[in-house]
Amino acid sequence: MALIVHQFPCLSDNYGFLVRDAATGKVATVDTPDADAILAELGKLGWSLDMILNTHWHPDHAGGNAALKTATGAEIVGPAEVTRIAPLDKALVDGDVVMLGETRFEVIDTGGHTLGHISYHDAKNAIAFVGDTLFALGCGRLFEGTAEQMWASLQRLTDLPDATTVYCAHEYTASNARFALSVDTAPAVTERADAVFAARERGEPTVPTSIGAEKATNPFLRAPLLRPDAPSPAEAFAEIRAAKDGFKG
C-alpha cells in the first residue's frame, strides 16, 4: 500500500514531513523541527500522531520530541544520540526495521553530519528520508564525522535505486546550485541550476529530489570526476566539501 507524504515548510528553512501508512492510517513525523507547526498540520489533515522518526540529535530535528510526546503519546525512535537533547523510546542502528502500520522502513547508517545520523528507506514505495546527510545538489556539513565517514554514507544512499524519491530536511538548493556551478560545468548541472532558480523565484519547493538526479548533478557525489587527481574518492569529496565550506557566492 502507498505511503502518503505531507511536506510543509517550518522554521526558517526546514521542511516537516508527516507520513501516513494508507493501509492502516498510522502516522509518523520525520523529525520534530517545530512541535506547534506539526500539531497544526496534523489538525488540518485530521490525522493523529503515532510515531516520531528522528534522523539525528540537532535541535531543529529533535527539539520538538518532548512537546509532541506530551501532546500525542507518540513513540519516539531514532539514533541513541538523540538523548543528548530529547526523549527517545527506542534507539535504532543500521539494519534495524521500523514498521509504521504496513510500511517497512529500513534504517541506514548515514553518519557524518553527526556521528549517529540515520536515514529511513521505504523500499516498497521507493522513498528515503535522509535528514541532513544528502541535500538537493548538496550534502550536510561535517560537524562531527570525517570526510571518509560521510563519503561512505553517501555511497550507501547512492546504492539505492535511481528512481528513489529523496526527502531532505532543508531548502538549501539555490545556494547549493550556485556552488555547483562554481565547480562543475556539465550541461546537466547548468540546466538543473536554472530550473532551481526559476522554481525558487516562483516560491516553489525544490524538495523532494531523487537519487538519480543527485548522481547526475550533485557535486559532492560527482567529486571523483571533479577532482580526478585526488588520492581517493573520499579525499576528492573532502576537497569539494572544504570548497563549499568556504564558498561565499
C-alpha positions in Angstrom: 0.0 0.0 0.0 1.0 3.6 -0.5 2.8 5.8 1.9 1.3 9.3 1.9 3.8 12.1 2.4 2.7 15.5 3.5 5.5 18.1 3.3 5.3 21.6 4.8 7.8 24.4 5.5 8.7 25.3 9.1 11.3 27.3 11.0 13.4 29.4 8.6 14.4 26.8 6.0 13.3 23.3 7.4 10.7 21.0 5.9 8.4 18.9 8.1 7.2 15.6 6.9 4.1 13.8 8.1 3.8 10.3 6.6 0.7 8.1 6.7 0.5 4.4 6.0 -2.5 4.2 3.7 -3.4 0.7 4.7 -3.7 1.3 8.5 -3.9 5.1 8.9 -0.8 5.1 11.2 1.0 8.4 11.1 4.6 9.4 11.8 6.6 12.6 11.7 10.1 12.5 10.4 12.0 14.6 12.9 10.4 17.3 15.0 11.7 20.7 13.9 8.7 22.6 15.2 6.1 20.9 17.5 3.5 23.6 17.2 3.7 23.5 13.3 3.5 19.7 13.3 0.4 19.8 15.6 -1.2 22.4 13.4 -0.6 20.3 10.3 -2.0 17.2 12.0 -5.1 19.2 12.9 -5.6 20.4 9.3 -5.3 16.9 8.0 -7.4 15.3 10.7 -4.5 12.9 11.5 -3.3 11.6 14.9 0.4 11.0 15.5 1.6 7.5 16.3 5.4 7.7 15.9 8.3 10.1 15.7 11.2 9.1 13.4 14.3 11.0 14.3 17.3 11.2 12.0 19.8 12.9 14.4 20.1 14.9 17.5 20.2 18.5 16.3 17.6 20.8 17.9 15.9 21.5 14.5 15.3 17.8 14.1 14.7 16.5 17.7 13.8 19.7 19.5 10.0 19.0 19.4 10.2 15.5 20.8 9.2 16.3 24.3 6.3 18.5 23.4 4.9 16.1 20.8 5.3 13.2 23.3 3.2 15.1 25.8 0.6 16.1 23.3 0.2 12.8 21.5 1.9 10.0 23.3 3.7 9.1 20.1 6.5 6.5 20.2 9.9 8.1 19.6 12.6 6.2 17.7 15.9 7.3 16.4 19.7 7.1 16.9 20.9 7.0 20.6 22.5 10.4 20.2 19.0 12.0 20.3 19.1 11.5 24.1 21.6 14.3 24.2 18.8 16.8 24.0 15.4 15.0 23.8 13.5 11.9 24.9 13.8 8.7 22.9 11.8 5.5 23.5 13.9 3.2 21.3 17.4 3.5 19.9 18.0 2.4 16.3 21.1 1.2 14.5 22.0 0.4 10.9 19.9 -2.5 9.6 17.0 -2.1 12.0 13.5 -2.1 10.7 10.7 0.2 11.8 7.1 -0.6 10.9 4.6 2.1 10.6 1.4 0.1 10.1 2.3 -2.0 7.0 5.0 0.4 5.8 8.5 -1.0 6.4 11.4 1.4 6.9 14.9 0.1 6.9 17.4 2.1 8.9 20.6 3.1 7.1 23.7 4.4 8.9 24.4 7.8 7.3 26.8 9.3 9.9 29.0 12.2 9.1 26.9 15.3 9.7 26.6 13.9 13.2 28.2 10.6 14.2 25.0 8.7 14.7 22.9 10.2 11.9 20.5 7.7 10.3 18.2 7.6 7.3 14.9 5.8 6.7 14.3 3.8 3.5 10.9 2.5 2.4 11.9 0.2 -0.5 8.4 -0.8 -1.5 7.4 2.8 -2.2 10.9 3.9 -3.3 11.1 6.7 -0.7 14.0 7.7 1.5 14.1 10.3 4.3 17.7 11.4 4.6 17.7 14.3 7.2 20.8 16.4 6.7 23.1 13.8 5.0 22.1 14.4 1.4 20.5 17.6 0.0 19.3 18.6 -3.4 22.7 19.5 -5.1 24.4 19.3 -1.7 25.2 17.4 1.5 25.4 18.2 5.2 28.4 19.8 6.9 30.8 17.6 8.8 30.0 18.8 12.3 31.1 15.6 13.9 32.2 13.0 11.4 35.0 12.7 8.9 35.0 13.0 5.2 35.6 9.3 4.9 32.5 8.6 7.1 30.3 11.0 5.1 31.5 9.6 1.7 30.7 6.1 2.8 27.3 7.3 4.0 26.6 9.0 0.7 27.6 5.8 -1.1 25.0 3.9 0.9 22.4 6.3 -0.3 23.5 6.2 -4.0 23.3 2.5 -3.9 19.5 2.9 -3.7 17.7 2.7 -7.0 17.9 5.9 -9.1 14.1 6.3 -9.0 14.1 6.6 -5.2 12.4 9.8 -4.1 14.6 11.6 -1.6 13.2 13.9 1.1 15.9 16.1 2.6 15.2 18.4 5.5 16.1 21.8 4.3 15.5 24.2 1.4 19.2 24.9 0.6 19.0 24.2 -3.1 19.5 27.6 -4.6 22.7 28.2 -2.6 23.8 24.6 -3.4 23.2 25.3 -7.1 25.3 28.5 -7.0 28.2 26.4 -5.5 27.7 23.6 -8.0 28.1 26.0 -10.9 31.4 27.2 -9.5 33.0 23.7 -9.6 31.1 21.8 -12.3 30.4 23.0 -15.9 28.5 19.9 -17.0 25.4 20.9 -19.1 23.1 18.9 -16.8 24.3 20.9 -13.8 23.7 24.2 -15.6 20.2 23.0 -16.7 19.3 21.9 -13.3 20.6 25.1 -11.6 18.4 27.2 -14.0 15.4 25.1 -13.1 16.1 25.5 -9.4 16.5 29.3 -9.6 13.2 29.5 -11.6 11.4 27.3 -9.1 12.5 29.4 -6.2 11.5 32.6 -7.9 8.0 31.1 -8.2 8.1 30.2 -4.5 8.1 26.5 -5.2 10.0 23.9 -3.2 12.9 22.0 -4.7 12.4 19.1 -2.4 11.9 16.1 -2.9 14.7 15.1 -5.3 15.7 11.7 -6.5 18.8 9.5 -6.2 19.2 9.6 -10.0 19.1 13.4 -10.2 21.7 13.7 -7.4 24.0 11.2 -9.0 23.8 13.2 -12.3 24.3 16.7 -10.9 25.3 16.8 -7.2 29.0 18.0 -7.0 29.5 16.0 -3.8 28.5 12.8 -5.4 30.5 13.7 -8.6 33.6 14.6 -6.6 35.8 11.9 -8.0 35.0 13.2 -11.5 35.6 16.8 -10.5 38.9 16.0 -8.6 40.4 13.2 -10.6 43.9 13.8 -9.2 42.8 13.3 -5.6 44.3 10.2 -3.9 40.9 8.6 -3.2 37.2 9.3 -3.8 36.8 10.2 -0.1 39.7 12.8 -0.4 38.1 14.2 -3.6 34.9 14.5 -1.6 36.8 16.2 1.2 38.2 18.8 -1.3 34.7 19.6 -2.6 33.3 19.8 1.0 36.1 22.2 2.0 35.4 24.3 -1.0 31.7 24.6 -0.2 32.5 25.4 3.5 34.5 28.5 2.2 32.1 29.4 -0.6 30.8 33.0 -0.5 28.6 33.0 -3.6 
